[in-house]
Amino acid sequence: MDESVPYPARHLAHYPKTKAAAERRVREAAAAGLPAVILRPHLIWGPRDNHLVPRILARSGKLVRVGDGRNLVDTTYIDNAASAHISADEALAANPDLSGRVYFISQGEPIPLWEMVNEILRAGGKPPVRGTIPRRLAWLIGAVLEGVYAIFKLPGEPRMTRFMAEELATAHWFDISAARRDLGYAPTISTRDGLDALTRWLAARPV
């Protein structure tokens, strides 16, 4: 998909709901005269990542593949995400008519999601994911666990949610042609080179 796809009518989690709300606020501000563009870097990762990489590594040995494993995903290496922000700032300064526009940012290299998960596990010296669970069953388990956590007001988050089941089993990658055209964005670090850098960084961390 590209930026022409509208916001969904409903959200399965607060995270995408609040992201959409934030985008609407920025677009309203841009319409009122604030120079601003919106970037959507998808699944940022790399050295010093304190979100995606550690969550995957911490679940080593407990992860199971959701769905048939053929769903493609595109991610964003951290250096490319930073570069996109610089490119957007420079492009907006040169062309104020870009204000209020939205741009997907990624590697431009969609690959099977579970291949990427296994590459991150390998970078951390962990074994690959071996088990599999059907998408619908994962979704149902997520719905039940969400209900249990809500009823009993349990802390933290369930190990599976409906949103997580959809994310892990659905293809989600985006056309970055607009960012290339309007912002001059081009990913300079390939996924392979990024994974090599992540491997070196993880190996150098104290145990």
C-alpha positions in Angstrom: 0.0 0.0 0.0 1.0 3.6 -0.2 0.0 6.8 1.6 -3.3 7.1 -0.2 -4.8 4.3 2.0 -7.2 5.9 4.6 -7.0 5.4 8.3 -8.8 2.3 9.4 -12.3 2.6 10.9 -11.2 0.7 14.1 -8.0 -0.3 15.8 -7.1 -3.5 17.7 -4.7 -1.7 20.1 -4.0 1.7 21.6 -0.6 1.9 19.8 -1.9 2.3 16.2 -4.9 4.3 17.5 -2.8 6.9 19.2 -0.4 7.0 16.2 -3.3 7.8 13.9 -4.5 10.5 16.4 -1.1 12.1 16.5 -0.9 12.2 12.7 -4.3 13.9 12.5 -3.1 16.5 15.0 0.1 17.2 13.0 -1.9 17.5 9.7 -4.3 19.9 11.3 -1.3 22.0 12.6 0.2 21.9 9.1 -3.1 23.1 7.6 -3.0 26.0 10.1 0.5 27.1 9.0 3.0 24.9 10.9 5.6 23.5 8.4 5.6 19.8 9.1 5.6 16.4 7.3 4.8 13.1 8.8 7.2 10.1 8.5 6.1 6.5 9.1 9.3 4.5 9.6 8.3 0.9 9.9 9.7 -1.4 12.6 13.0 0.5 13.4 15.8 -1.7 14.6 19.6 -1.8 14.9 22.4 -1.3 17.5 21.2 0.2 20.7 17.6 -0.7 20.0 15.7 -0.9 23.3 12.4 -2.2 21.9 12.2 -4.6 19.0 15.5 -6.5 19.2 15.5 -7.1 23.0 11.9 -8.2 22.9 12.7 -10.8 20.3 15.9 -12.0 22.0 14.2 -12.2 25.4 11.6 -14.5 23.9 14.1 -16.9 22.4 13.0 -20.5 22.8 9.4 -19.3 23.5 8.5 -17.8 20.1 6.3 -19.7 17.7 5.6 -18.8 14.1 2.1 -17.4 13.6 0.6 -18.3 10.2 2.2 -20.0 7.2 5.4 -17.8 7.4 5.0 -16.4 3.9 3.9 -12.9 4.9 6.3 -10.2 3.8 7.4 -7.3 6.0 9.7 -4.3 5.4 11.6 -2.8 8.3 13.8 0.3 8.8 17.4 0.2 9.9 18.1 3.0 12.5 20.6 4.9 10.3 18.1 5.0 7.5 15.4 6.2 9.8 17.7 9.0 10.9 18.7 9.8 7.3 15.0 10.1 6.4 14.4 12.7 9.1 17.3 14.8 7.8 16.1 14.4 4.2 12.6 15.4 5.2 13.8 18.5 7.0 15.9 19.6 4.0 13.1 18.9 1.5 10.5 20.8 3.6 12.8 23.8 3.8 13.3 23.8 0.1 9.6 23.1 -0.8 7.1 24.3 1.8 4.3 22.8 -0.3 5.3 19.4 1.1 3.9 20.5 4.5 1.1 18.2 5.7 2.1 15.2 3.6 2.7 11.7 4.9 5.5 9.4 3.9 6.3 5.7 4.5 9.9 5.0 5.3 11.6 1.6 5.1 14.4 -0.4 3.7 12.6 -0.9 0.4 13.5 -4.6 0.8 10.4 -6.6 1.9 11.3 -10.1 3.2 9.4 -12.9 5.0 8.7 -11.7 8.5 9.9 -14.8 10.2 13.1 -14.8 8.2 13.8 -11.4 9.7 13.0 -12.6 13.2 15.4 -15.5 12.8 18.1 -13.2 11.5 17.8 -11.1 14.7 17.9 -14.2 16.8 21.0 -15.3 14.9 22.6 -11.9 15.5 22.1 -12.5 19.2 23.5 -16.0 19.1 20.0 -17.6 19.6 18.4 -20.5 17.8 15.7 -19.9 15.2 11.9 -20.2 15.7 10.7 -23.8 15.2 7.1 -24.1 16.3 4.0 -22.9 14.4 0.5 -21.9 15.4 -2.4 -21.1 13.0 -3.2 -17.5 12.6 -6.9 -17.9 13.7 -5.9 -19.8 16.8 -3.4 -17.1 17.8 -6.0 -14.5 17.3 -8.5 -16.3 19.5 -5.9 -16.9 22.2 -5.1 -13.2 22.1 -8.8 -12.2 22.4 -9.1 -14.6 25.5 -6.0 -13.3 27.1 -7.0 -9.7 26.6 -10.3 -10.4 28.3 -8.6 -12.1 31.2 -6.2 -9.3 31.7 -9.0 -6.7 31.6 -11.3 -8.6 33.9 -8.7 -9.3 36.6 -6.7 -6.1 36.0 -3.5 -8.0 35.6 -0.3 -6.0 35.2 1.8 -5.9 32.0 0.6 -7.2 28.7 -0.6 -10.7 27.5 1.9 -12.9 25.7 -0.5 -12.8 22.8 -3.0 -10.2 21.7 -5.3 -9.8 18.6 -3.1 -7.0 17.4 0.1 -9.1 17.8 -1.5 -12.1 16.0 -2.4 -9.9 13.1 1.0 -8.2 13.0 2.9 -11.6 13.0 0.7 -13.3 10.4 -0.1 -10.5 8.0 2.0 -9.0 5.2 2.8 -5.4 5.9 5.2 -3.5 3.7 4.8 -0.2 1.9 5.6 1.7 -1.2 8.3 4.3 -0.5 8.2 5.9 -3.9 6.8 9.2 -2.5 9.6 9.5 0.0 12.2 8.8 -2.7 10.6 11.4 -5.1 9.7 14.2 -2.7 12.3 13.9 0.1 15.2 12.4 -1.8 15.2 9.6 0.7 17.2 6.5 -0.2 18.1 3.7 2.3 21.9 3.7 2.4 22.4 0.7 4.7 21.0 -2.6 3.4 19.2 -5.0 5.7 22.2 -7.5 5.4 24.7 -4.8 6.3 22.5 -3.7 9.2 22.2 -7.2 10.5 26.0 -7.5 10.4 26.3 -4.3 12.4 23.8 -5.5 14.9 25.7 -8.8 15.3 28.9 -7.0 16.0 27.2 -4.7 18.5 25.4 -7.5 20.4 28.7 -9.5 20.5 30.5 -6.6 22.1 27.9 -6.1 24.9 28.9 -7.3 28.3 27.2 -10.5 29.4 
